[in-house]
Amino acid sequence: MNPFRLPPLLLAAVALSAAPTEPVVKPTLNIRLRHEDAAQTGLRDSAALTLRTRLGLIATFEQGFTFSIEAENIVAADGAAYNQAGLNSAGAGRTVVADPETTELNQAWAGWNHRDTTITLGRQRLVLDSARFVGDVGWRQNMQTFDAVSLQNKSLDNTTVHYAWLRRANRVFGRDHPQGRWDSDSHLLNIRHRNLTGYAYLLDFEGPAAGNSCATYGASYEGTRVLSEKAKLLYRAEYATQRDFGASPLRYSADYYALEIGISGSPGLLALGHETLGAGSGGSFRTPLATLHAFNGWADVFLTTPADGLRDTYLKVSAKLPAQINLLGFYHQFTASRSGADYGDEFDLQLSRRLSDHLSALVKTAYFAGSLTTPDVRKLWLQLEYTL
């Protein structure tokens, strides 16, 4: 029997059995109440009031072993008032809010740390760099996790090496959705040395997800330069190339470019950025494991790269306002990377505040003004979150 096909909880328990001493056990709890109002041209509005609860334990042993288990539950005040990514017939014809009601084993892993190396086995959270290619989709109520073996090593000075083998991606749509589980034979390699990062992501998915199989090779560089006592210049550049891989039925190659430059000071941050997801004759650049909500607009219009590719030129601003309120805003202009066709513009704004050591509040909105080929989209979120 292939040991990596065992359930993640059993994998974690087998690995943990080597730890003989009594552990230090810490409970974990996260509760997030959210109202999301979503409207899209041509569809009925959705109003999703959901409560997400995560409850778990982390046990730490002196020999460097750690064990974690976490359950997750998502309930809705009125499940028929929104489209749960196609899972509820009552939501048909409404705008999608990808927070379906579900109860799941969110994480179950065993880890071992020795000197500069950490190995983790089981169902786990993985976030690499900015989550542009691999992330936990933390914005959605149901976190994306992976049944995986991962390794992190820091033996070399100023260098971190990440490797992971993915058996399955447990996606935000939940286990009952046809696209909720992606079986996989994928390899992730990410090496960071000071400000330079190089990566190779070889994604090979089975069944309905095979079209997302791809090989991506890239590098990024980021840095800062002091302009004055109160201001710094921030910059970041990234390039990646991608082609079909593994079980993919497609035959394509495409490139990715990103550049951001900004000024940071005591009032906040002002930055200008550009991102291009290219398109070839057989397909466009894709990032199937990314935290997609964090990129190309919060309205989530471009979760899938259009066949003609995508160019996103954006302005970003953040600031600390009175009463300890944090402001974050974006303005986006979207066009096709091949033809230059106009896709539309988007305005995003978020206000957040920490109310106590454990409680935070957030108000967030997104408005996408579409073109002839893309509908208008409007979204509003109100949120309270408690973390133990």
N, C-alpha and C positions, 0 to 999 in steps of 0.2 A: 504493500500500500504506500502511496506517495504521502509522506507526513504532512505536506503543505496543503493537502486537501481535507485535513481534519478541521472540525469547527474551531473558530478562534479561541473560544473559552477553554476547550480541551488542550489546544496548543499551549496556551498560557499556563494552564495547570501543570502540564508535563514539565515545562521549563522551570516552573517555580519549585517543583519538588526537590530540587538540588539545594534549596536554602533551608538549613536546619534550625536556625534560631528564631526566637519570637520576634515578630515584626513590630514596628511603630505604625499604627493604623490611623489614617486621617480621612474623615468623611469629606465628600465634595457635594455641593449643591448649587444649582443654577436654575433660577425661575425667570422666565421672560414673558411678559404680557404685551401683546402687540395688536394694534388695529391697523390694518392696511386697506386703504380705499384705492381701487384701481379702475381706470376707465380707458377704453380704446375705441377709436372710431369703428363702427360696424358691429360692435359687441355690446351686450348689456354690462352695466357696471357691476363690480364685485366689492363686497364689504366683508373682510375677514377679520374677526376678533378671535385670536388664538392665544393659548397658554402653553408654553413649552417648559417642561420640567425635566431636569437631568439630576440624577441622584447616583452617587458612586462612592467607592472606597479606594484609597491608595495605601498599600502596605509596603513599607521599606525595611529591608534587612541589612544587618551590618556587613555582610559579605558582598554588598554591591547589587543585590537583587531587589527588584521592585515589581510589584504586581498591582494592576489597576483593573477595576471593573466598573462600568457605568451603564445605567439604563436611561432611556429617554422616552418621554411621553408627550404627545401633542394633541390637544383637544381644541375644538372650535365651539363657540357659543351657538352658531348656526351654520352647520356644514353645507347647507343648501344655498347660502348667500354668496358663495364664490366658487369658481372653477378650481377644483383641487387637482390641477394638471391632468384633467380627463378622468379621474378616478370616481367622481360622483356624477351620476346622470342628471341630478337636479341642477348642477352647475353648468350644464351644456349651454353654449351660447353666451356665456359670461367671460370676462377677462380672466386670464390665468393668474392665480396667486399660488406659487409653488410651495405651499405649506400644508400638505395633506395630513389628516388625522392619522396617527400611527403610534404604536408602542414597540420599541425595538431595543436590542442590545447595541448600544452605541459604541462602546469600547470594551475590550477585554484583552489585555496584553501582559506579557512578562518581559521585564528588561533586566539587563545585566551591565553594570558599569565597572570597568577596571582601567585605572590610570587614565589614558586619553581616549578610550574606546567605549562606546555604548552600543549595545545590540538590543533590539526590541522585536518581539515575536508575537503576532496576534493581530486583533482588530485595533487599529490605531489611527490617530490623527497625524497627517503629514502636511507640512507647509514648507515649500522651498522658495527662498528669496521673497519676492513681492507677491507670491501666489499667482503670478501671471500664467504659469504653466501647470503647477501642482499646488492645490490648496484645499482647505476644509470647507469652503463655501459658508463661512461662519455667519453671514448675514441671514441666511434662511434658517427657519426654525429647526429643521432636520439637518444636522451637520453631515458633510461628506466624510466618510472614513474609509480605510483600506485594510483588507486582510492581507498582511504583508510581513516580510522580514526586512528590517531596516538596520543600517549601521552608520554610526557617526564616529569619525576619528579626527583627533586634533594633535597628532604626534609631531607634525612639522610646525615650525614657528609661523604664527600668523596665518595658518592654513586650516581650513575645515573641509573634510571630505564626507559627503553624504552618498550612500548607496541604498537602494531599496529594490526589492523584487515584489511585484504586486500580483497576488492571486485573484483579487476581486476589488472592484470599486463599489462601495455602498453609497449610492447617490441620494440627493436630497428628496427625490420623489417617493422614497420608501419602498419597502420590499414587495408591496402589492402592485406596483406599477411595472408595465412591461420593460421600461428603461431604468428600473430602480436598482438593478444589480448587473454589473458588467463583469463577467468572468474574463480573466486576463492572464497573460504570460508576459508581463512588461518589466522593463528594467529602467531604473532612474539613476543617473550619476551626476552629481553636482559638486564642483570643487571651487572653493573660494580662497583666494590668497590676497590678503589686504583688501584693496578696493576692486580687484578683478575677479570675475566669476566666469567659469566655463561649464558647460553642461551638455549632456547627451541623454535624451529621453526617448527610449525605444518602446512604444506603446503597441501592444498586440492584443486586440480584443476578439472575443468569440461571438458567434451568432449575430443578433440584430445590431450589435455595436461594432461589427467588423469594419464598417466604413470609417470609423474614427481611428483606426490603426494608422500610426504614422511614426516616422523617425525624425526627431528634431535635434539639430546641433547648433549651439549658439554660445555667445559670450556677451558680458555686460561690464561696464566700468562706471563707477560713480565716485564723486569726490566733492570736496569743499575748498573754498579759498576765502580767507579773511579779507573783507573789504575795509572794515573799520572796527572800532570797539563795539559797535552795536549792529553790524550787518555782516552777513556771510553770503557768498555766492555758492549755490548748489548746482550740480550738474550730473547728468546720467545719460549714458548712451548704450544701446543694445542692438545686436543683430543676430538673427537666427535663420537657418535654412531648413526646409522641411520637404519630405517626400513620402510617398506611400510606403507602407511597411507591413510585413507579416500577412495577416489574413485580409488585408484591405482589398476590395474589388476595384478600387480606383487606381489610376495611373496618372500621377501629377507631381509637380514640384512647385514650391512657392517660398517666398522670402518674407521676413518680418524685420521691421525697423522701428526703433523708438528713440526719442531724444527729448529730454526735459532739462530746462535751465530756469533757475529761480533765485530770488533774493529772500533771505530769512533774517528777521530781526526781532526786537522786542514787541512790535505791534503784531507780528504774524509772518505769513509767507505769501509771496506772490510768484507764480511760476507759469511759464509757457511751455507747452509740450506738443509733440506730434507722434502719432503711432500709425504704422501702415501694416496691415495684414494683406499680403499679396494674393494673387490668384493666377493659376496656370490654366492650361487648356482642359485639364481633367479634374480640377478641384481647387479649392481655396485653402489658405492657411487656417489651421484649426487648433484650438487649445481645449480639448475635451475634459481635462481634469482640473482646469483653472477655477479660481474664485471669480467667476465671470462678472458678478454684480459690481465688483470694484473697478471695472474697466469699461470704457466706451459708453458711459452713461448709466445712471441708476434706474432709468425707465426700462432697462433690460431688453431693448429693441434688437440688439446685435449679439445675443447669446450664441447664435450661429453666424459665422462669417458669410456674408452674401457671396453668391457665385462670382460676382464681378469684383470681389475684394472690398476692403474698407480702409479709408483714410480718416483719422480722427485728429483734428487740430483743436487743442483745448487750452483754456485759461483756468488756472487753479488759484484759489485764495483761501487762506485760513487765518483766523485771528482770535484773540482772547478778548471777550467783551466784558462789560461790567457784570457783577453778580456771578462771577466764575462761570460764565457761559462760553462755550467753545463754538466757533462758527467755522464751517467748511462749505465751500461753494465751487461749482464748476460751470463753465460755458463750453459747449462742444459744437463744432461744425463737422458734419459727416459727408463724405463723398466716396464714390467708387474708386478703387485704386487703379483699375484698368481704363475705364472710359471717362472718369472724372464726373460722372453723373451725380447730381445733388440728391442726397438721402434725407437731409433735414438738419435741424439745430436742436440743441437741448440745454435747458437750464436746470441745475441741481443745487439744492440748498439744505444744509443740516445745522441744527442747533442742539447742543448736548450739554448736560451738566451733571456732575457727580453730586448727589444729594447727601450721601454719607459714605462711610468706608465700604459699605456693601451694596448700596443702592444708587442707580443712575437713571436719568431720564433723557429722552431723545425725541425730537420732532424733525421730520425729514420730508422733503418733497422733490419730485422730478416732473418736468414737463418737456416732452418731446414734440416738436412741431414738424410733422412729416412733410413729404413731397408728394408728387403724383404716384409714386410707387410704394410709399410707406405711410401707414396711418398715424394719426396723432395719438399720443399716449400721455396720460396724466396719472400720477401716483402720489399718495400721501400716507405717511406712517406716524403713529403715535406709540411710544414704547416706554415701558418701565422694566428694569432688569435688576434682579437681586443675585449676588454671588456670595457664597459663604467664604 
